[in-house]
Amino acid sequence: MFTAGVFVNGPYALITTAVAADLGTHKSLKGNARALATVTAIIDGTGSVGAAIGPVLTGYIAAISWDAVFYMLMTAALISGLLLTKLIITEVKTLLYGSSEEDEIVSAASEPRPPIDVLI
């Protein structure tokens, strides 16, 4: 049971830590430890609620069919990907143009892009 807990909680803790570290660099939370702690707690709490609801929902859906369980998992993955789309686009633009500010990204979008071999 301990080994299962290590393998399940390890990745979960890494995800919440990465999100909290990323939020710590956001300009709206700069220097406000209380706001950062609140946002981190909300993220952690949401993950815990999802971890509690997921098996219950899976149990109900498994009574219908196992195919439905896998469709539920695919739907959840698709929704997660869609919710991350804006963040992914912003991150890619930041990597391409070397800017973290949205207004600088917009102005950089009008500039010509460097050749692909320069980026590699």
N, C-alpha and C positions, 0 to 999 in steps of 0.2 A: 504494500500500500504506500509505503514511503517513497519507493522508486517511482511509482505512478504519479504521486504528488509532485515530485521533483520535475518529471518530464512534462507535466501539465502546467504547473504554476511557473516554471522557469520562463517559457516563451511569453506567457501572459504578463509577468513582471517586466520583461524586457520591453514589451510593447508600451505599457503604461509609462515606463521610465523614459523611453524615447520620445513619446508624445509630450511628457512634462518638460523634458530638456528642450524640445523644439519650441514649446510655448514660452519657455524662459527667455528665449531670444527675441520674442515678438515685441514690437515697439509699444503696443498698447499695455503690456504687462511689465515694462521695464521699470525696475526699482520698486515694484509693489509686491512684496512677498505674500501678503494676505490674499490678493487676487490670484496669484499663481497657485497658492495652496488650495484655494476654493476651486479653481478650474481643474487642478489635478485630482481633487477629491470627487468632483463630478464625473470625471473620466473613469476613475477607479470604481465608483459606485455604479455607473452605467455598465461597466464590464461585469461586475458582480451580479447585477440584476439579469443581464443577458445569460450569464452562466447558470443562474437559477431557473430561468424561464425556458431555456433551450431544451433541457432534457424532458421537462413536462410536455412541452409542445411536441417534441419528437415522439414521446409515448403515445399521445393522442393520434398523431399522424401515422405512426407505425401500425396502429389498429386498422387503418384504412388499407395501406399497402406499403411495402418497403420502397417501391418506386416513388411514392409520394414523398417519402423522407428525403430521398436524393434530389427530387425536384425542389423541395423546401431549401435544402442546402445550396443548390445552384442559384435559387432566387435570392437567398441571403448574400451569397458571394457577388451576384450581379448588382444588387442594391448597394453593397459596400463599395464596389468599384465605381458605380455612378456617383456616389457621394464624395469620392476622392478625386474625381475628374478635375475639378477646378484647382485643387491643391497640386495635382500632378502637372497640369499645364503651367502653373506659376513656377513650380520647381524647375521644369525643363527650360522655361524662359530665363530663369535666374542662371542656370548652368550655361546657356547659350550666350547670354549677354552680360553676365557678370554683375548683375544688379539685383538687389533684394527689394527695392522700392517699386510698387506697382506703377507709379507715374513715370519712373525712369524706364521701366520695361515697355510701356506704351510708346514712349518717345524713341526707344531703341528699336522698336519693331519697324519703324519707318526707315531705319538705316539699312544699308546693304549687309547681307550676311557674309561671314568669311567662308572661304571654300571648305569643303568637308575635310580635306587632309590637314587643315590647320587645327581643326577640332580634335583630331585623333592623336 
